[in-house]
Amino acid sequence: MLIDLLRTVSDLSKERIPNMDEGLLAEKLYKSLKGIRYLIVLDDIWNIDVWDDFKRYFPDDRCGSRIIFTTRLENVGLEASPRAVVNQLPFLSETECWDLLQQKVFQKEQCPPQLVDSGKQIPTNCQGLPLAVVVVAAILANMEKKESSWQKVAASLSVHISEENNKCMDILELSYKHLPVHLKPCFLYFGVFQEDVEVPVRKLKALWISEGLIEKRENKSLEDVAHDYLMDLIGRSLVLVAKRSSNGQVKACNMHDLLREMCLRIAEEENFLKVVQDQLSTAEKNHTSVHLYLNPSSMRPSGLHVRPLCGNSPDPSLFVRCSMKLLRVFNMSAIDLKYYDLIGIGLLIHLKYLTVPCTPSSIARLNNLEFLLVDNKEVAQIPEFLLNMVKLRYLHFGGGAQFDESCHMRVSKGEGFQMINLQNVSFLFIHEENDEKILRYSHHLRRLKCEFKVIWDSSKKQYRYPNFLNQLESLSVSFHRSYVTNTSPGLISFPSHLKKLTLRKFDLSWEQ
């Protein structure tokens, strides 16, 4: 870099420069710039140390000189200098993409009218990435200017770019190669999600934790470490922010199509993740079962065998019969219980993350389960065994849930529950005093999404609002329509440690 800079700014002969040692090169560069007004552009800086090494060779004589460098890493720009101006370039608009495409393909000529409609589809599919526009323009410039040809390119843009121009992927892969070891599996994990899907951050962190991709750190929860990982990937321009919450936190994220294509390719090359599509039986010939196989041994020393990451198998015992007992994440939300039984789910004893349409008693055998999402359509009954699963951290019911009668009877007798790790519950109905008593056994509960109504206090012989756990940090509440109108229940007492309060309409979405 010193040689390149010196060749640009000095009158030394090209033959003499390579023979100088580093110290002399640095001295000559400094003297060549001293007292003059200059503009230096350094492209694609990967490490703040590079800037720290070079900035001393650029004299600051306060005569209007400027240094511009580009980087894909947000922290490099922020740490460069207290006086540095960080300009985060936005993606190109569709109009800008179309202008750039025409310029690269036709130079100073106009695009033929018959190609305009199909041509304008291509910038849309490039999703504002200039690199994608330039690469696809090179492809179009070297093919016949026919509408059918352009339509084919527009329909399979990522395939054309990855197959016909490896230079584009090579540039993108630099970002992956510069990732720290602990971030690589988290990035490759994005291959699990479908193209153009917004991934809820809470769900993503739960999956990362379930798969053992998050390292334990002293004085930090796994969720906080997972958040740091995600923000690092966003800061490296590998993951995009799709949605933010009201307090500015990242609520959902996604990945550019080209980066996802690269992600899947690297994941398969490194034997980390493979997508397999299996055709089902003749009776279900119109459906395809997609299985994603993860090889934990390729990234973590704890893994010894290939196992399915998630899949839509009609029978969970199929994975056991196929020697896939190491399954940690399984999604069964789409299964029709009229035809398939969930008893086999109890055989998958290593499960940590499970999505099911109901809660069969066989779930009680899953002693390692940490995240349970029930995709119920009607209000579900929370069975007693769920409240004694000691490792359970997240409990979510899509259609809402209430504690069943056995839970009420137990708490009435003064018997407790083993909810020692439960941190997040949604969506829960708190309609009577026993519901409140049961929740009090969740000493580590931090997030609660619920609906409540005025309840009868048997000790004080009066109506009141529920008293929420004082350690709650996030509370989302909707009010039941059936109020006791002839009494005054007083004020609602909110937890003193509360950081976020949401008063909302009835909404049961896990993504919310």
Secondary structure, DSSP 8 states (H G I E B T S, - for coil): -HHHHHHHH----TTTGGGS-HHHHHHHHHHHHTTS--EEEE-----HHHHHHHGGGS---SSS-EEEE--S-HHHHHHS-TT----------HHHHHHHHHHHHHTTS---HHHHHHHHHHHHHHTT-HHHHHHHHHHHHTS---HHHHHHHHHTHHHHHHHH-HHHHHHHHHHHHTS-GGGHHHHHGGGGS-TT--EEHHHHHHHHHHTT-S--BTTB-HHHHHHHHHHHHHHTTSSEEEEE-TTS-EEEEE--HHHHHHHHHHHHHTTSEEEEEEE--GGGTT-EEEEEEE-GGGT-TT--S-EEEEE--S-THHHHHTT-TT--EEE-TT--TTT---GGGGG-TT--EEEESS--GGGGG-TT--EEEE--SS-EEE-GGGGG-TT--EEEEEEEEEE-HHHHHHHHTT-----SS--EEEEEEE-SHHHHHHHTT-TT--EEEEEE--EEETTTTEEE-----TT-SEEEEEE-S---TTS--------TT--EEEE-SS---S--
